[in-house]
Amino acid sequence: MDWVDLRSDTVTTPTAAMRAAMLDVPVGDDVYGEDPTVNALQQRLADELGFEAALFVPSGTQSNLLALMSHCERGDEYLVGMDAHTYKFEGGGAAVLGSIQPQPIVQDADGSLPLDRVAAAIKPVDPHFARTRLLALENTWHGRVLPMDYLEAAREFARERGLAFHLDGARLYNAAVAAGVPAREIARHFDSVSVCLSKGLGAPVGSVLVGSLALIDKARRWRKVTGGGWRQAGMLAAAGLHALDHHVARLADDHARAATLARQLDAVPGLRLLGQHTNMVFVEVPAERLRELDAHLRQAGIRISIGYLPTLRLVTHLDVDDAGIARTVEAFARFFGEQAA
Ligand SMILES: *Cc1c(COP(=O)(O)O)cnc(C)c1O
């Protein structure tokens, strides 16, 4: 079956051109810093995002973890969104492995952490408290692009309060393409940024952490300690370089397809469109029909993450074309017994 897989943009498989680009590249032992293709990827992203250095790592989870462990020490605290990936979906790694206490902050609907709420959570300098050390944001957050003036204000706030400022930019390029700015315009506010190559950019594996030379030095050490020191990773880095060359501008196609999907699903009675942001569409369906809907969609060759919540997230990416969108709309319309407009 030729699946239309809308569960996540992590499900993309390398294109033929990407596979070809991976084959014939120079490689070396990256633990020794000797893989020329890894070094080229790191240099490329450091330059492009305006940082001194970069580190190629296996996953976004590790990239965020290394950032937190490099900025913070044992007994420090970081401020993070209550629904942020770094806090909620990374196994509590900063606490488990870094002895860094998270202080979750309830986010506004646009994904921003209201700065008065953040300020109220900063601990006094006193042995009773963990040392508040870092503020972490996520962009895009549930597909939403954080407002540029908010980034500016948060940067200023972090500077005033002496906090390091980290961005989980797993989908930084989606944010940049949607905002119509170079990724650097977003990244420049932060002390470190983690970018996933394996989401909408379509590489099979890998994330990159950018920061100062001193920060990336520490991160390289923690990468080794956490078992992420890899050897001839150049073929994976080549996929990342190919993605940066060929798959950034086309993220606009994913956003356009998500907009089409949202518009057409909105015309299907029986479900409720909650919103569309960059490459994500959110709909609500009757909770009692979730299992039945899941089976129906699978029958039609469509995969969506369906658990026990009536809110569904549909994600467009490199491997979803116009026909896939049409098939999805048609399947939803058939399920709810109406033709889509
Ligand atoms: C996917 C994702 C990560 C983690 O990336 P993995 O490579 O899956 O570990 C971090 N943050 C956000 C916002 C993500 O979507």
The ligand as an SDF file (V2000), in Angstrom:
LIG
                    3D

 15 15  0  0  0  0  0  0  0  0999 V2000
   11.0150   16.1450   17.0490 C   0  0  0  0  0  0  0  0  0  0  0  0
   11.2570   17.2310   17.9950 C   0  0  0  0  0  0  0  0  0  0  0  0
   12.3550   17.2090   18.8600 C   0  0  0  0  0  0  0  0  0  0  0  0
   13.2610   16.0110   19.0390 C   0  0  0  0  0  0  0  0  0  0  0  0
   13.7630   15.4550   17.9300 O   0  0  0  0  0  0  0  0  0  0  0  0
   14.0980   13.8860   17.8690 P   0  0  0  0  0  0  0  0  0  0  0  0
   15.0530   13.8570   16.7420 O   0  0  0  0  0  0  0  0  0  0  0  0
   12.8140   13.2040   17.5980 O   0  0  0  0  0  0  0  0  0  0  0  0
   14.7220   13.4990   19.1500 O   0  0  0  0  0  0  0  0  0  0  0  0
   12.5500   18.2950   19.6750 C   0  0  0  0  0  0  0  0  0  0  0  0
   11.7160   19.3380   19.6620 N   0  0  0  0  0  0  0  0  0  0  0  0
   10.6570   19.3990   18.8510 C   0  0  0  0  0  0  0  0  0  0  0  0
    9.7800   20.5960   18.8780 C   0  0  0  0  0  0  0  0  0  0  0  0
   10.3800   18.3490   17.9920 C   0  0  0  0  0  0  0  0  0  0  0  0
    9.3090   18.4080   17.2160 O   0  0  0  0  0  0  0  0  0  0  0  0
  1  2  1  0
  2  3  1  0
  2 14  2  0
  3  4  1  0
  3 10  2  0
  4  5  1  0
  5  6  1  0
  6  7  2  0
  6  8  1  0
  6  9  1  0
 10 11  1  0
 11 12  2  0
 12 13  1  0
 12 14  1  0
 14 15  1  0
M  END
$$$$
